[in-house]
């Protein structure tokens, strides 16, 4: 076995050790292609809670938002989004839900795809997690990722390529959201996104239930994100078939897809 073959076998051995068997379809496409489809994700433990963490350097990976297919119908599930990208000849390394949405699957708050604003920013009061101020916006601009509190974003609004608004913010300029309580008993599956000082976007989803306070500490204290945004709770889902992660919640609204850049 040459060195390259051995090197390419390492992710497979790790996946097998974890029980994350590649599918028959994945095996059929060849080991090299499977290795190329591996997402930048890893298991991560913090304060006795298990997470899946995906660190995405925009210099190496393309981050895009998706809501509707070319026919104007919502994708509805990460499986559907993955299949559509495959049909278009693209390999989606992983997909994750991208924030809250209305019963008709329309985004709640700002939503931008390919520079086109498809839903307005929401700054008014309301109920639920989205309106637990400050909420915030995750966006991509000129190949760079950022998370900012909505009010700050609106005051100095940049032009963006992709954006999704959600809430609450988890971490704001290095501080935990002021309304989070360390002794909270509200525990749910949660997912979110933060951005480190080096520009790497960090997506995390809990494998069990966790409080807002603990989830925010994960981003600030363990993942090094000065700003981080909650995406959603109960419907939190991540799809990365190359590592055996196949969450299949139906009727999702906006979604994030991550792809390897060419070259």
C-alpha positions in Angstrom: 0.0 0.0 0.0 1.5 3.4 -1.0 1.5 6.4 1.3 -1.4 8.2 -0.5 -3.6 5.1 -0.3 -2.7 4.7 3.4 -3.5 8.4 4.1 -6.8 8.2 2.3 -7.7 5.1 4.4 -7.3 7.0 7.7 -10.8 8.7 7.6 -12.4 5.4 6.6 -10.8 3.6 9.6 -11.9 6.4 11.9 -15.4 6.3 10.6 -15.5 2.5 10.9 -14.3 2.7 14.5 -17.2 5.1 15.2 -19.7 3.0 13.5 -20.2 5.6 10.8 -20.3 3.2 7.8 -20.4 4.8 4.4 -23.5 3.9 2.4 -23.4 1.4 -0.5 -23.8 4.4 -2.9 -20.8 6.1 -1.2 -18.7 3.0 -1.4 -19.6 2.6 -5.1 -18.2 6.0 -6.0 -14.7 5.0 -4.8 -12.6 5.6 -1.7 -10.9 8.7 -3.2 -14.2 10.4 -4.0 -15.5 9.4 -0.6 -12.5 11.1 1.1 -13.2 14.2 -1.0 -16.8 14.2 0.3 -15.7 14.2 4.0 -17.0 17.3 5.8 -14.7 19.4 8.1 -16.6 18.0 11.1 -15.5 16.3 14.3 -17.0 15.0 17.6 -16.4 17.4 20.4 -17.1 17.1 24.2 -17.6 20.1 26.4 -18.8 20.0 30.0 -20.0 16.4 29.7 -22.1 17.2 26.6 -21.4 15.7 23.2 -21.5 17.9 20.1 -20.7 17.6 16.4 -18.6 20.6 15.4 -17.8 21.7 11.8 -15.1 24.3 11.2 -15.4 25.9 7.9 -12.6 28.1 6.5 -14.1 30.2 3.7 -10.8 30.2 1.9 -11.3 26.4 1.4 -15.0 26.0 1.5 -18.0 27.6 -0.1 -20.9 28.4 2.2 -24.3 28.9 0.6 -28.0 29.3 1.7 -30.9 27.5 0.2 -34.6 27.8 0.5 -36.4 27.0 -2.8 -35.5 24.9 -5.8 -35.5 26.3 -9.4 -39.2 25.5 -9.7 -39.9 27.8 -6.7 -40.8 25.0 -4.2 -39.1 24.8 -0.8 -36.5 22.0 -0.6 -38.1 21.0 2.7 -35.4 18.6 3.8 -31.6 18.4 3.8 -32.0 15.1 1.9 -33.8 16.8 -0.9 -31.2 19.6 -0.9 -28.4 17.0 -1.1 -30.1 15.1 -3.9 -30.6 18.3 -5.9 -26.9 19.2 -5.5 -25.9 15.7 -6.6 -28.1 16.0 -9.7 -26.3 19.3 -10.5 -22.9 17.6 -10.2 -22.0 19.1 -6.8 -20.9 17.4 -3.6 -22.5 19.0 -0.6 -20.1 18.1 2.3 -22.8 18.9 4.9 -26.0 20.7 5.3 -27.6 22.2 8.4 -30.8 24.1 9.1 -30.3 27.9 8.8 -32.7 29.5 11.2 -36.4 29.9 12.0 -39.3 29.9 9.6 -43.0 30.4 9.3 -45.5 27.5 8.8 -45.2 28.1 5.0 -41.4 27.5 5.4 -40.7 31.2 4.6 -37.8 32.6 6.6 -38.4 34.7 9.7 -36.3 37.8 9.3 -33.6 38.7 6.8 -32.8 36.1 4.2 -30.5 36.7 1.2 -29.4 34.2 -1.5 -26.9 35.1 -4.2 -27.1 38.7 -3.2 -30.9 38.8 -3.6 -32.9 39.7 -0.6 -35.9 37.3 -0.4 -37.1 38.3 3.1 -36.8 41.6 5.0 -34.9 42.1 8.2 -37.1 42.0 11.3 -36.3 44.5 14.1 -39.6 44.6 16.0 -40.6 42.9 19.2 -42.3 39.5 19.4 -42.4 36.3 21.2 -40.2 33.2 21.2 -36.5 32.7 20.9 -36.2 34.7 17.7 -37.3 37.8 19.5 -35.1 37.3 22.6 -33.1 40.5 22.0 -30.5 40.8 20.8 -31.0 38.4 17.9 -28.6 38.4 15.0 -27.5 37.6 11.5 -25.1 35.2 10.0 -23.8 36.3 6.6 -21.3 35.8 3.9 -19.7 38.7 2.1 -17.0 38.5 -0.5 -16.0 35.1 0.7 -15.9 36.1 4.4 -18.1 34.9 7.2 -19.6 37.0 10.0 -22.1 37.1 12.8 -23.5 40.4 14.0 -26.3 41.5 16.3 -29.2 42.6 14.1 -29.3 46.2 15.4 -25.6 46.6 14.7 -26.0 45.0 11.3 -28.8 47.5 10.4 -26.8 50.5 11.6 -23.9 49.7 9.3 -25.6 47.5 6.8 -23.2 45.8 4.4 -24.0 44.3 1.0 -24.0 40.6 1.4 -24.0 37.5 -0.7 -25.9 35.3 1.7 -27.6 36.1 5.0 -30.0 34.5 7.5 -31.5 36.1 10.6 -32.2 34.1 13.7 -32.2 34.5 17.5 -31.1 34.8 20.1 -27.5 35.7 19.8 -25.5 33.3 21.9 -22.3 35.4 22.2 -22.1 39.2 21.6 -18.5 40.6 21.4 -17.2 38.0 23.8 -20.1 38.3 26.3 -22.9 35.7 26.8 -26.4 36.8 26.0 -27.5 38.8 29.0 -30.8 36.9 29.4 -29.2 33.5 29.7 -29.3 31.9 33.2 -26.6 29.5 34.3 -29.2 27.6 36.4 -31.8 27.3 33.6 -33.6 23.9 33.4 -34.7 24.4 29.8 -32.7 21.8 27.9 -33.1 21.0 24.2 -31.2 19.9 21.2 -29.6 23.1 19.8 -27.5 24.2 16.8 -25.8 27.4 16.0 -23.0 29.2 14.2 -20.1 31.4 15.4 -17.1 33.0 13.7 -13.6 33.0 15.1 -11.1 35.9 14.9 -9.3 34.0 12.0 -12.5 34.1 10.0 -13.4 30.4 10.3 -17.1 29.8 10.6 -17.9 27.2 13.3 -21.2 25.2 13.2 -22.2 23.1 16.2 -25.1 20.9 17.0 -25.6 19.1 20.3 -26.0 15.4 20.3 -28.2 15.6 23.4 -30.1 18.4 25.2 -28.3 21.5 26.4 -29.2 24.8 28.0 -28.7 28.1 26.2 -26.1 29.2 28.8 -24.1 26.0 28.2 -24.4 26.2 24.5 -23.2 29.8 24.5 -20.2 28.9 26.7 -19.3 26.2 24.2 -18.9 28.8 21.4 -17.1 31.4 23.6 -14.9 29.3 25.9 -14.3 26.1 23.8 -14.6 27.2 20.2 -13.1 30.7 20.4 -16.0 32.6 18.9 -16.6 36.2 20.1 -19.9 36.3 18.2 -22.3 33.3 17.8 -25.9 32.9 16.8 -28.5 30.3 17.7 -30.1 28.7 14.7 -32.8 26.5 16.2 -33.7 24.0 18.8 -36.0 21.0 18.4 -35.7 20.7 14.7 -31.9 21.1 14.7 -30.5 18.8 12.0 -27.3 18.1 10.2 -26.8 16.0 7.1 -23.3 14.7 6.3 -23.7 11.2 4.7 -19.9 10.6 4.3 -19.7 10.4 8.1 -23.0 8.6 8.6 -24.9 11.7 9.9 -28.3 11.6 8.2 -30.8 13.7 10.1 -34.1 13.7 8.3 -36.4 16.4 9.7 -39.1 17.3 7.2 -40.5 20.7 6.3 -37.4 22.7 7.0 -37.2 26.3 5.8 -33.8 27.9 5.0 -30.8 25.6 5.0 -27.0 26.0 4.8 -24.9 23.9 2.4 -21.2 23.7 2.5 -19.0 22.7 -0.5 -15.3 22.2 -1.1 -13.9 24.9 -3.3 -12.2 23.9 -6.5 -8.4 24.1 -6.8 
